[in-house]
Amino acid sequence: MEQTIEEFRSHHGVVREPMNFGDRLVLVHVPKKDGSTRVVPLAALPREGAWYVSGSAGGAPKHPAWVFSLRRAQTVTIEVPDDPIRTLEVRVSELADAERDEAWTWVTDRMPGFADYQERAGDRTIPVFRLAP
């Protein structure tokens, strides 16, 4: 994770190592219960001025820990690709029902590997969050 964060920050948000994410990552400063924050690189897609992230965890049977932190947060700070990288405070919205399903289809159309994650996740519905200024 640290290598990905360093790559993001040193290449204006473009990440090619250890995996080729291109400019499809944001760094989310996730608030923890103890009041500290953890920087988490998440695959994200921009749309209409917002960024969409999903709690896929590679198709694991449980949500990643950051999902629960975002559910508790009203706002978070994110770093987005740009030259220089932009840091923004954004509102966190977990999408539900038809809005979530539409966003999930939109995400998987652009990043087809995420459809495989849903299959592997079984009965767990992968959450989708909108991060909007």
C-alpha positions in Angstrom: 0.0 0.0 0.0 2.8 2.4 0.9 4.4 1.9 -2.5 1.1 2.7 -4.3 0.7 5.9 -2.2 4.2 7.0 -3.0 3.8 6.2 -6.7 0.5 8.2 -6.7 2.0 11.2 -5.1 5.3 11.3 -7.1 3.6 10.8 -10.5 0.6 13.3 -10.2 -1.9 10.5 -9.5 -0.8 8.1 -12.2 0.0 4.6 -10.7 1.7 2.0 -12.9 3.5 0.0 -10.1 2.9 -2.3 -8.3 -0.2 -2.6 -10.6 -1.2 -0.4 -13.5 -4.1 1.7 -12.3 -3.3 4.6 -14.5 -5.2 7.6 -13.2 -8.0 5.6 -11.7 -7.0 5.9 -8.0 -7.8 8.4 -5.3 -6.2 8.5 -1.9 -8.9 8.6 0.8 -8.0 9.8 4.2 -10.2 7.4 6.1 -11.2 8.4 9.7 -10.6 5.7 12.2 -12.5 5.2 15.5 -9.6 6.4 17.5 -9.6 9.8 15.8 -6.6 9.2 13.6 -6.8 8.8 9.8 -5.4 6.2 7.5 -4.6 6.9 3.8 -6.2 4.2 1.6 -5.6 4.1 -2.2 -8.9 3.2 -3.9 -9.8 2.5 -7.5 -12.1 5.4 -8.4 -13.9 6.8 -11.4 -14.8 10.4 -11.8 -18.3 11.3 -12.9 -20.1 14.6 -12.9 -17.6 16.2 -10.5 -17.7 13.3 -8.0 -15.6 10.2 -7.6 -17.1 6.7 -7.2 -15.4 4.0 -5.2 -16.6 0.5 -4.4 -15.9 -1.8 -1.4 -15.0 -4.8 -3.5 -12.1 -6.1 -1.5 -11.2 -8.2 -4.5 -14.4 -10.2 -4.1 -13.7 -11.2 -0.4 -16.7 -12.4 1.6 -16.5 -9.4 4.0 -16.4 -5.7 3.4 -13.0 -4.0 3.7 -12.6 -2.1 7.0 -12.6 1.3 5.3 -16.3 0.7 4.3 -17.4 0.9 7.9 -15.3 4.1 8.4 -16.9 5.8 5.4 -20.3 4.8 6.6 -19.6 6.7 9.8 -18.1 9.7 8.1 -20.0 12.6 6.6 -17.0 14.1 4.9 -13.4 12.9 4.2 -10.4 14.3 2.5 -9.3 12.8 -0.8 -6.3 13.4 -3.0 -7.1 13.2 -6.7 -4.9 12.9 -9.9 -3.8 16.3 -11.2 -0.6 18.3 -11.7 -0.1 19.0 -8.9 -2.3 16.5 -7.0 -5.5 18.2 -5.7 -6.6 17.7 -2.1 -10.4 18.1 -1.5 -12.8 17.7 1.2 -15.8 15.7 0.0 -19.2 14.5 1.2 -19.6 10.7 1.5 -22.7 9.1 0.2 -23.3 5.4 0.2 -25.6 4.6 -2.8 -28.6 2.3 -2.3 -31.1 0.4 -4.3 -31.6 1.5 -7.9 -29.0 4.3 -7.6 -26.4 1.8 -6.4 -27.3 -0.7 -9.1 -27.0 1.9 -11.8 -23.6 3.1 -10.5 -22.4 -0.5 -10.1 -23.2 -1.2 -13.8 -21.5 2.0 -14.8 -18.4 1.1 -12.8 -18.2 -2.5 -14.1 -18.7 -1.2 -17.7 -15.5 0.8 -17.2 -13.6 -1.6 -15.0 -14.9 -5.1 -16.1 -12.8 -6.9 -13.5 -15.1 -5.6 -10.8 -17.9 -7.8 -12.1 -15.7 -10.8 -11.2 -15.4 -9.4 -7.7 -19.1 -9.4 -7.2 -19.3 -13.0 -8.4 -16.6 -14.0 -5.9 -18.2 -12.0 -3.1 -21.2 -14.3 -3.2 -24.2 -12.9 -1.3 -22.3 -9.8 -0.2 -23.5 -6.8 -2.1 -20.4 -4.6 -2.9 -21.1 -1.1 -1.6 -20.6 1.9 -3.9 -19.8 5.4 -2.5 -20.0 8.8 -4.1 -17.4 11.3 -2.9 -18.5 14.7 -4.0 -17.2 18.2 -3.2 
